[in-house]
Amino acid sequence: MRRLRGLLRLPRPARMAVGVALLVLGVLGLFLPVVQGLLFLAVGVAVLSVDVVWLARWRRRFAARLRRKARR
């Protein structure tokens, strides 16, 4: 999240537009071999989770699940 500070300073509509654009690129990247789909999806979720409450909750749960699996 620290690296996204520049994006977080943008006004909310601009952040939402950037986040949606990154999600669209991520979905396209899942089907196109040139674009890194999962990377764009992860960054898009990180940007949107600042403004979208349910997405922030999902991101926290997913991160906790990954931490639990990493401990095993």
N, C-alpha and C positions, 0 to 999 in steps of 0.2 A: 504494500500500500504506500510505502514511503516514496516510491518512484513515481507514483501517480499524483503527487501533490500539485503539480502544475495544472493537471486536468481538473483537480478538485476546486481550483480557484475560479474556474469558468462559471458563468451564470448557469442556473439550473437547466434552462432550455438547451443551451449549447452542450452541457454535459450529457443530457438525455440523447441528443442527436449523435454525439460521438459514441456513446454506449450502444445505441441501436445500430449504428453503422458498423461498429466492431463485431456485434453479434451477427449481422448479415454477412460480413466477410468471413466470420467463423463458420457459418452454415455453408457458405459457398466453398470454403476451404475443406470441408469434409468430403466434397465431391471432386474438387480440382486438385491435381497433384502438386501444383506450384505453390499454393497458399497453405500456410500452417493453420489448419482449422481449429485445433484445440487451443492453441495459443491465443488466437483472436477471441474465441469464446470465453476463455478464462479472463482476459483483460476486459472484455465487454461486460461480463458479470461483475467484475470488481468495480468498474466505473459506475454501472447502474445501481449497484447495491448501496451507494451513498444516498440515493434518493428514493429507491423502491424498497419499502420495508420488508415485504415478503421475500424479496430476492436476497436481502441482507441476512435474513433468518436462515434461508436455504444455504447460503454461502458459509455461515458459521457452523451449521450442522454438518455440512460436507467436509469442512476443515477438521472438525472434531472427529469425524469418522476416519479420515485419513490418518490423524494422529494416533488413534486407537489401533489401527491396522499396522502402523509403523512400529509400535511398541512390541507387537507379537513376534 
